[in-house]
Amino acid sequence: MSTTMTTGFNALILAGSRGGVDPVATYARVAHKALIVLDDRTLLARVAQALRDAGATHIAVSVSDDAVGAEAAALGLTVLNAATGPSLSVRAGIVALGTPLLVTTADHALLQPDWIRRFRADTPATADVAALLARRDVIEVAAPGTARTYLRFADGAWSGCNLFQFATPRSVAALDLWAQVEADRKRPWRIVRRLGIGTLLRYLSGRLTLVEAIAHLGRLAGLEAAAVASPFGLAAVDVDKPSDLDLVRTLSTG
């Protein structure tokens, strides 16, 4: 168990753009999805408040849109210029804020302080980097019918929860790997292929667990990586498409 769970922490919210037209922003008629209003607050404001309530003492936002930057400044957040991809933006965040650094996204509309506290508490103290994931059965109990991208392992099908802990300076080594995963995020088999032939065969034969896979990826990057299982299925729900926005509007409790 992490020994830092009761202390304040620094956090980075990714609120950049992948370029082109964002169908969610278009659907909501706003300049950027971080500015979508849910229960009288923008998504950015909701995420920032969840981080503060969980103990964050310094929060930065990586932005590529002037309107998002203005909203971030109005919320008292540090504004950083987004890089060309999430991994490079995280690298810039680590340069600005140091480690440990908790990273999440502006479209994590339902983010709750308890999810953050639990993730920090459950992250192994020896981990250089950790990612929060939720198993499909847990997600579907919380949000029946939601469509997510899953990685299938011996211990179930898992989806990411957009919460990451970069605990040590060594964790920057994970960012090059993250950049590769970004390119293949909708093609899980390519991500698994990076594990090497022996581990790939274990995956194909249904004998590789998620924890083993993440640990092996960490070793490839020269660090200790951990997969942390979330008991909160809604932690895997972000706003990637218009149907996600409809879902969070239904699920939101204000």
GUMAR-721936 format. One line per field, with one value per residue (C-alpha): residue number from 1; residue in three letters; x, z, y. Coordinates in steps of 0.001 Angstrom, whole numbers, padded with zeros to 6 digits. Example, Ala and Ser with C-alpha at 12.3 -4.5 7.8 and 13.67 -1.06 7.14 Angstrom:
<pts>
resi (1 / 2)
resn (ALA / SER)
c1 (012300 / 013670)
c3 (007800 / 007140)
c2 (-004500 / -001060)
</pts>
This chain:
<pts>
resi (1 / 2 / 3 / 4 / 5 / 6 / 7 / 8 / 9 / 10 / 11 / 12 / 13 / 14 / 15 / 16 / 17 / 18 / 19 / 20 / 21 / 22 / 23 / 24 / 25 / 26 / 27 / 28 / 29 / 30 / 31 / 32 / 33 / 34 / 35 / 36 / 37 / 38 / 39 / 40 / 41 / 42 / 43 / 44 / 45 / 46 / 47 / 48 / 49 / 50 / 51 / 52 / 53 / 54 / 55 / 56 / 57 / 58 / 59 / 60 / 61 / 62 / 63 / 64 / 65 / 66 / 67 / 68 / 69 / 70 / 71 / 72 / 73 / 74 / 75 / 76 / 77 / 78 / 79 / 80 / 81 / 82 / 83 / 84 / 85 / 86 / 87 / 88 / 89 / 90 / 91 / 92 / 93 / 94 / 95 / 96 / 97 / 98 / 99 / 100 / 101 / 102 / 103 / 104 / 105 / 106 / 107 / 108 / 109 / 110 / 111 / 112 / 113 / 114 / 115 / 116 / 117 / 118 / 119 / 120 / 121 / 122 / 123 / 124 / 125 / 126 / 127 / 128 / 129 / 130 / 131 / 132 / 133 / 134 / 135 / 136 / 137 / 138 / 139 / 140 / 141 / 142 / 143 / 144 / 145 / 146 / 147 / 148 / 149 / 150 / 151 / 152 / 153 / 154 / 155 / 156 / 157 / 158 / 159 / 160 / 161 / 162 / 163 / 164 / 165 / 166 / 167 / 168 / 169 / 170 / 171 / 172 / 173 / 174 / 175 / 176 / 177 / 178 / 179 / 180 / 181 / 182 / 183 / 184 / 185 / 186 / 187 / 188 / 189 / 190 / 191 / 192 / 193 / 194 / 195 / 196 / 197 / 198 / 199 / 200 / 201 / 202 / 203 / 204 / 205 / 206 / 207 / 208 / 209 / 210 / 211 / 212 / 213 / 214 / 215 / 216 / 217 / 218 / 219 / 220 / 221 / 222 / 223 / 224 / 225 / 226 / 227 / 228 / 229 / 230 / 231 / 232 / 233 / 234 / 235 / 236 / 237 / 238 / 239 / 240 / 241 / 242 / 243 / 244 / 245 / 246 / 247 / 248 / 249 / 250 / 251 / 252 / 253 / 254)
resn (MET / SER / THR / THR / MET / THR / THR / GLY / PHE / ASN / ALA / LEU / ILE / LEU / ALA / GLY / SER / ARG / GLY / GLY / VAL / ASP / PRO / VAL / ALA / THR / TYR / ALA / ARG / VAL / ALA / HIS / LYS / ALA / LEU / ILE / VAL / LEU / ASP / ASP / ARG / THR / LEU / LEU / ALA / ARG / VAL / ALA / GLN / ALA / LEU / ARG / ASP / ALA / GLY / ALA / THR / HIS / ILE / ALA / VAL / SER / VAL / SER / ASP / ASP / ALA / VAL / GLY / ALA / GLU / ALA / ALA / ALA / LEU / GLY / LEU / THR / VAL / LEU / ASN / ALA / ALA / THR / GLY / PRO / SER / LEU / SER / VAL / ARG / ALA / GLY / ILE / VAL / ALA / LEU / GLY / THR / PRO / LEU / LEU / VAL / THR / THR / ALA / ASP / HIS / ALA / LEU / LEU / GLN / PRO / ASP / TRP / ILE / ARG / ARG / PHE / ARG / ALA / ASP / THR / PRO / ALA / THR / ALA / ASP / VAL / ALA / ALA / LEU / LEU / ALA / ARG / ARG / ASP / VAL / ILE / GLU / VAL / ALA / ALA / PRO / GLY / THR / ALA / ARG / THR / TYR / LEU / ARG / PHE / ALA / ASP / GLY / ALA / TRP / SER / GLY / CYS / ASN / LEU / PHE / GLN / PHE / ALA / THR / PRO / ARG / SER / VAL / ALA / ALA / LEU / ASP / LEU / TRP / ALA / GLN / VAL / GLU / ALA / ASP / ARG / LYS / ARG / PRO / TRP / ARG / ILE / VAL / ARG / ARG / LEU / GLY / ILE / GLY / THR / LEU / LEU / ARG / TYR / LEU / SER / GLY / ARG / LEU / THR / LEU / VAL / GLU / ALA / ILE / ALA / HIS / LEU / GLY / ARG / LEU / ALA / GLY / LEU / GLU / ALA / ALA / ALA / VAL / ALA / SER / PRO / PHE / GLY / LEU / ALA / ALA / VAL / ASP / VAL / ASP / LYS / PRO / SER / ASP / LEU / ASP / LEU / VAL / ARG / THR / LEU / SER / THR / GLY)
c1 (000000 / 001197 / 002535 / 001617 / -002143 / -002687 / -000429 / -001155 / -000162 / 000327 / -001989 / -002154 / -005376 / -004990 / -007293 / -005555 / -006960 / -006130 / -006834 / -009730 / -013385 / -014323 / -017736 / -018500 / -017807 / -019849 / -022692 / -022653 / -022180 / -019065 / -015541 / -013963 / -015429 / -013702 / -016180 / -019305 / -021554 / -022835 / -024913 / -023994 / -020231 / -017865 / -016265 / -012916 / -014318 / -015779 / -012475 / -010502 / -012887 / -012644 / -008849 / -008945 / -011376 / -009037 / -006127 / -004467 / -002584 / -001292 / -003227 / -002063 / -004024 / -002503 / -004475 / -004468 / -007554 / -007627 / -011138 / -010075 / -007027 / -009241 / -011527 / -008517 / -007129 / -010522 / -010511 / -007108 / -005268 / -001805 / -002043 / 000458 / 000608 / -000392 / 002131 / 001328 / 000101 / -000841 / 002486 / 004462 / 002044 / 002627 / 006373 / 005971 / 003808 / 006500 / 009071 / 006784 / 005449 / 007906 / 006994 / 004921 / 002291 / -001280 / -002592 / -006182 / -008266 / -010721 / -013409 / -013431 / -016872 / -017926 / -014585 / -014994 / -012508 / -012983 / -011780 / -008614 / -007946 / -008504 / -006187 / -003411 / -003893 / -003838 / -000808 / 002196 / 004783 / 007503 / 005816 / 007437 / 004243 / 000717 / -002491 / -006047 / -008210 / -011629 / -012839 / -015698 / -018113 / -017574 / -018136 / -021276 / -022871 / -022319 / -023174 / -025077 / -024675 / -021817 / -019424 / -015765 / -012509 / -011341 / -008060 / -008789 / -006582 / -006741 / -008239 / -010926 / -011477 / -010234 / -010725 / -008599 / -009867 / -007844 / -005988 / -002226 / 000390 / 003901 / 005517 / 009248 / 011570 / 012194 / 008546 / 009318 / 010699 / 007105 / 006187 / 007921 / 005972 / 002794 / 003375 / 003447 / 000310 / -001446 / -000934 / -002438 / -005099 / -007939 / -005969 / -005258 / -003532 / -000743 / -000228 / 000054 / 002479 / 005006 / 005286 / 007521 / 006861 / 006864 / 004483 / 002377 / 001928 / 000791 / -001708 / -003031 / -003416 / -005381 / -002746 / -001534 / -003072 / -003326 / -000992 / 001651 / 001284 / 001677 / 004632 / 006302 / 005734 / 007328 / 010390 / 010706 / 010864 / 013317 / 010963 / 008336 / 004810 / 001607 / -001976 / -004418 / -007927 / -010773 / -013876 / -015721 / -017067 / -017945 / -014255 / -013892 / -016515 / -015138 / -016632 / -015142 / -018315 / -021797 / -023344 / -020879 / -022107 / -025704 / -024684 / -022887 / -025807 / -028005 / -025587 / -024456 / -025428 / -024320)
c3 (000000 / -000815 / 002057 / 000311 / 000360 / 003261 / 001905 / -000543 / -004134 / -007496 / -010384 / -014118 / -016136 / -019832 / -021788 / -025137 / -028531 / -030921 / -033819 / -036218 / -035297 / -031905 / -032316 / -028602 / -028577 / -031756 / -030240 / -027107 / -029099 / -027269 / -028406 / -026499 / -024567 / -021377 / -021489 / -021590 / -018681 / -016491 / -013432 / -013720 / -013898 / -016801 / -017032 / -016300 / -013126 / -012011 / -012477 / -010728 / -007750 / -007439 / -007368 / -004741 / -002598 / -002809 / -001504 / -004550 / -003587 / -007010 / -010210 / -013730 / -016970 / -020325 / -022912 / -026645 / -026717 / -025514 / -024089 / -022029 / -020846 / -019743 / -017849 / -016190 / -015108 / -013717 / -011665 / -010199 / -012084 / -013630 / -017427 / -019518 / -023302 / -024591 / -026683 / -029796 / -027795 / -024242 / -023467 / -024425 / -022426 / -019388 / -019892 / -019845 / -016740 / -014968 / -015892 / -014464 / -011382 / -010685 / -009292 / -007807 / -010242 / -010605 / -014163 / -015371 / -018207 / -018490 / -019875 / -016734 / -016078 / -013160 / -011325 / -007551 / -004751 / -003331 / -006584 / -006463 / -002787 / -003296 / -006322 / -004411 / -001418 / -003543 / -005638 / -004470 / -002697 / -004934 / -008227 / -010428 / -012441 / -011991 / -014008 / -012765 / -014653 / -014103 / -015064 / -017526 / -015105 / -012596 / -015294 / -016652 / -013208 / -012751 / -016333 / -018185 / -021933 / -022010 / -024917 / -023885 / -025372 / -023477 / -023143 / -022550 / -020172 / -018169 / -015237 / -017288 / -019764 / -018562 / -019514 / -018542 / -016043 / -017095 / -013790 / -013703 / -011005 / -012057 / -008713 / -009340 / -011755 / -013409 / -014491 / -017487 / -019125 / -019413 / -021644 / -024753 / -024322 / -023750 / -027062 / -028803 / -026986 / -027977 / -031622 / -031072 / -028477 / -030669 / -031710 / -028460 / -030191 / -031322 / -027722 / -026580 / -029423 / -027802 / -024899 / -026874 / -028389 / -025164 / -023359 / -026506 / -026680 / -023051 / -023918 / -026964 / -024934 / -022246 / -019523 / -019161 / -016458 / -016638 / -013668 / -015349 / -018622 / -017037 / -014951 / -018072 / -019974 / -017062 / -017187 / -020912 / -019978 / -017128 / -014265 / -011982 / -013333 / -011600 / -012692 / -009968 / -010082 / -009384 / -007530 / -009066 / -012495 / -013361 / -013116 / -016628 / -018116 / -019905 / -022644 / -025911 / -028004 / -027915 / -026412 / -023509 / -022855 / -022851 / -020377 / -017939 / -018034 / -016946 / -014269 / -012847 / -009266 / -009380)
c2 (000000 / 003512 / 005597 / 008881 / 008486 / 010910 / 013663 / 016453 / 015846 / 017524 / 016735 / 017302 / 017430 / 016669 / 018989 / 019217 / 018297 / 015473 / 017832 / 017985 / 018219 / 016775 / 015114 / 015479 / 019224 / 019602 / 017589 / 019768 / 023009 / 024130 / 024986 / 022085 / 019185 / 020357 / 023262 / 021078 / 022025 / 019205 / 020090 / 023780 / 023190 / 022610 / 019190 / 020856 / 022425 / 019089 / 017266 / 020005 / 019961 / 016169 / 016449 / 019193 / 017251 / 014245 / 016350 / 017901 / 021046 / 022093 / 021356 / 022151 / 021842 / 021018 / 023018 / 023707 / 025932 / 029538 / 029198 / 026176 / 028101 / 030970 / 028587 / 026942 / 030311 / 031328 / 028125 / 028995 / 026266 / 026453 / 026576 / 024614 / 024444 / 021013 / 019113 / 017088 / 014102 / 013086 / 011424 / 014541 / 016697 / 014492 / 014834 / 018625 / 018294 / 016306 / 018962 / 021666 / 019866 / 017062 / 013661 / 012185 / 013422 / 012210 / 012497 / 012448 / 013923 / 016794 / 014481 / 012308 / 013742 / 011548 / 011568 / 011237 / 012003 / 008489 / 006954 / 009039 / 008325 / 004601 / 004529 / 006286 / 003983 / 000822 / 001780 / -000265 / 001879 / 000404 / 001316 / 003948 / 004258 / 002929 / 002883 / 002415 / -000098 / -001628 / -005084 / -005403 / -007050 / -004233 / -001610 / -003228 / -003450 / 000289 / 001323 / -001422 / -001290 / 001198 / 000597 / 000659 / -000618 / -003713 / -005589 / -009284 / -011248 / -014444 / -012548 / -010810 / -007989 / -004613 / -000966 / 002013 / 004593 / 007657 / 007849 / 007464 / 007920 / 008930 / 008299 / 008677 / 010495 / 007116 / 007039 / 009266 / 006124 / 004925 / 007857 / 006530 / 003315 / 005343 / 007145 / 003766 / 002638 / 005887 / 004997 / 001545 / 002361 / 001080 / -002023 / -003888 / -006814 / -004477 / -003325 / -006930 / -007720 / -005400 / -007853 / -010211 / -013631 / -015661 / -013341 / -012963 / -016729 / -016750 / -014023 / -015882 / -019070 / -017234 / -017609 / -013998 / -011800 / -008018 / -007572 / -009729 / -007833 / -004395 / -005556 / -006943 / -003691 / -001871 / -004106 / -003357 / 000326 / -000323 / 000477 / -001019 / -000613 / -001581 / -002157 / -001142 / -002599 / -000201 / -001386 / 001588 / 000703 / 004302 / 005203 / 003752 / 006083 / 009128 / 011293 / 010083 / 010163 / 011712 / 008561 / 008868 / 012395 / 011178 / 008466 / 010771 / 013191 / 010302 / 009068 / 012395 / 013141 / 016734)
</pts>
